[in-house]
Amino acid sequence: MAGDGAAKARAKRADYRRAIDLLRFLAATGIVLDHTLGWAFVGYPALGLFLILTSYFGVGSYRRSGGADFWSSRARRILIPWLFWCALYRVVWELVSDAPFALLTDPFSLLIGPSIHLWFLPFAAAALVFIPSIGRDVETRRQLIVASAVLVPMSVILGLIHAKAGLEGWQLAGSPIPQPVPQWAFALPIYVWGALAAVSHRIGRPQITLAAAALSSAMMLALDWDVASGQLILCAVVFEVFYRLPWKGEWMTKLAGYAFGLYLMHPFFLLVAYKLFGADVDRGIGFAVAFFGAWAGTWVFKQLPVLKTLV
């Protein structure tokens, strides 16, 4: 996700949509709800929106900078937090676990770290390869139609890989496909759609990308009737609704500044809830501890010169 400095710069523009910032915060909250309450029906669209916003802002950042310092700034924003939080969760795991750290026996585990939710960071780093080509080479209506047409079969192929993995693909064991392949297969079409949406809004043709999302989801639902199969069109519609909201207020931008920290920190505070109240802790209490603990932790990090770059 974009950093605080980038968010403030965007907010100064007259055409900036503050409701999109609110959507960033709501998406992060939805992920915490899924991880604490088991609300997959909230978690899937929340993650999808997180992906759309990441690539949408990425294209905007690339075009405004003309490509200058794009890779180094993204590396600082994604790779450094990835290494830091991997190290932190590794230490936490060793402190609370009685078993050897088995995840590192699988080379794929290097892409999820000691905590499965960290798959998002290496994915976001690798998916950056799409941003310059979309931001630079997709400029006309015709080019957008072609790119959106390519997105449809990509969505179906990767969607079927995700479907093959099943729910176990999001857990620590039991999937026929190693992690983070299921996560990446779910994420890439939605991420690419967000980048194309940035183009479609720039040239005034959002109906093109919406049509691609609708066709992709329709085909996936016909092949595999599952909650994940309809997420592209669902997230696309939610994004478009928020994009059009004429809401004003700096508070939405301030809330957005906590989205990345909520995502990164909530597993740690959920563990705190387990330690305080036991493994059978009420799920509502678990959510409250994880959500507000991560919010407070993010606020603390933001007050410190070095740590504020990690959330």
Secondary structure, DSSP 8 states (H G I E B T S, - for coil): ---HHHHHHHHTSTT--HHHHHHHHHHHHHHHHHHHH--HHHHHHHHHHHHHHHHHHHHHHHHHHTTTTHHHHHHHHHHHHHHHHHHHHHHHHHHH-SS--GGGGSGGGGGTTTSGGGGHHHHHHHGGGHHHHHHHH--SHHHHHHHHHHHHHHHHHHHHHHHHH-GGGGSSS--SS-TTHHHHHHHHHHHHHHHHHHHHHHTT-HHHHHHHHHHHHHHHHHH--STTTTHHHHHHHHHHHHHH-----HHHHHHHTTHHHHHHHHHHHHHHHHHHH-TT--HHHHHHHHHHHHHHHHHHHHTSTTGGGG-
